[in-house]
Amino acid sequence: MKKLWGIAICLFVFVPALLAQEHYTEGPVWRVSLIRVKPNRMDEYLTSMQQSTKPFLDEEKRQGLVVEYKVFLKETKSNPQDWDICLAVQYKNYAAMDGLSSKVEGIRDKVLGGKQQAHQLGEKREEIREVISSELLHEVVLK
C-alpha cells in the first residue's frame, strides 16, 4: 500500500511538469527593458547608448556573461505614453544571472570609469528617458 502511495505522489508531482514541456523546449532567458525617450531627446539618448551601453554589453558578451543583445526602435505608437526603444539582453539560462551584479563591477569600472561615473550616467539618463518596464522573459521553442 505504501508503494502505491509513493507512486501516486510521484505521478502527482512529476507528471504536470512533464506535460507542461511536451509542447516546447526551454530556451534562453531575456531581460527586456521598454524605454520612453523624452521629446526631442532621441539623438542624445542613442548617442549615450552608443558611448556607454554598447561597450558595456560588448564587454559582458566578450566575457561570456551575456549571449547576445538587441536594440529595437518602435515605429508605431499607440499613444503618447508608449515606449520608443526596447533593449533586450539574452542570458544562456537563469543560472547565468546568479551573482551577476558582482561580476559586472569590473566591467563597470573598466567601461564607465567606476561606481561614481556610472551613477552620474544614470542620473543624466533619467533626465532624457523613462523606463516603462523591465521584464524577465523565458524563451521557449515550440515542438
N, C-alpha and C positions, 0 to 999 in steps of 0.2 A: 504494500500500500504506500509506504514511504517513497518507493521508487517511482510509482505513478505520480505522486505529488511533485516530486523533483522534476520529472519530465514535463508535467503540466506547467510548472513555474518557469522552466526554461523556455517552453514554447510561448508563454505569455510575454516574457521579457524580450526574447530574441527575434521572434517571427515578425513583429511590426517593423523592426529596424531593417530586416532583410527585405520585406515587401516594399518599404519606402524607397529602397535603392534599386528595385527591379526596373525602374523607368529611366534611371540616369546613373552616370558615373561622376563622382566628385572631382571637381577641377580646382583651380587656384582661388585665392581669396583676393578681393579687390577693395581698396579704400577709395571711395568716390566722394569727392567734395564738389558741391554746386555753389558757384560764386556769382554774386551780382556786383558788377563794377558800377561805380557811381558815374553819372552822366559826364561825358567829355573827358573821362579818365582812362579809357581803354588802352590807348597807346602807352601811357605811363605805366599801367599795370602790366601789360605784356612785356615792356622793357624790363621791369622789375623781375618778372618771372624768368626772362632770358638771362639776366645777370646773376640771379641767385638761386632760383628754384631749379632750373635746368642743370647747372653744375652740381648742385646738391644731390639731385636724383641720379645724375650720371655717375657720381661717385658711389652712391648707395648700390647702384646696379653693378658697377665695376667690382665692388666688394662682395657681391652676392647677397646683399640684404633685400633687394627687390629684384623681381624678374623683369619687369617692364613698367613703363608709364606712358600715359597718353593724355593729350590736352585736346578738348573739344570746344569749338565755338558754336553756340546755339544760334541758328539762323532765323528761327521763328520764335516770337514771344507771345505768350497767351495773355499776358497783362504786364503792366509796368513793374510789378514786384517779382517777375520771373527771373531766372538765372541767366547769365551770359556765358560763363566759362565752366567747363567740367574738367577737373583734374582727377584722373584715375590712376592709381598706383597698384600694381599687381604683385602679390606675395605668393610664394610657392604653396603655402598652406598656413593654417593658424599657428603652427609651431614656429614658423619663421618670424612671427611677430613677438615671440617671448623675449623679454628683455631688450626690445628694440630701442627704447629711449636711451638706455645707457650705451648701446652700440653706436648710435649716431652722434654722440657727443664729440667724438674725434673728428667726424666729418663736418659737424657744425663749426668746430674751431678752425679746421683747415679751410673750408669753403667760405664761411661767413665771417670769420675772424674772431669768434668767441661768443660767449653767452650774452654779453652786453650788446654786441653788434647785432646778434640775432633778435634780441628783444627790441632794439631800435627799429630794425627792419619790420618786425611785426606791428609795431605802433604806427609806422608810416603806412603800411598796407591797410591798416584799419581805417585810415583817412580816405582811401580810394576804393575800397571794396567791402563787401559784407558776405560772410559765409552763410549761405541759406541753409545748407545741411551737409553733414558729413556722415556717410553710411558705410558700413562694412557689409559687403556682398560676397556670397559664396557662389562661384560659377559652377554650373552643372552641365554635363554633356548628355543630351538625350540619347537613349539607346535606340 
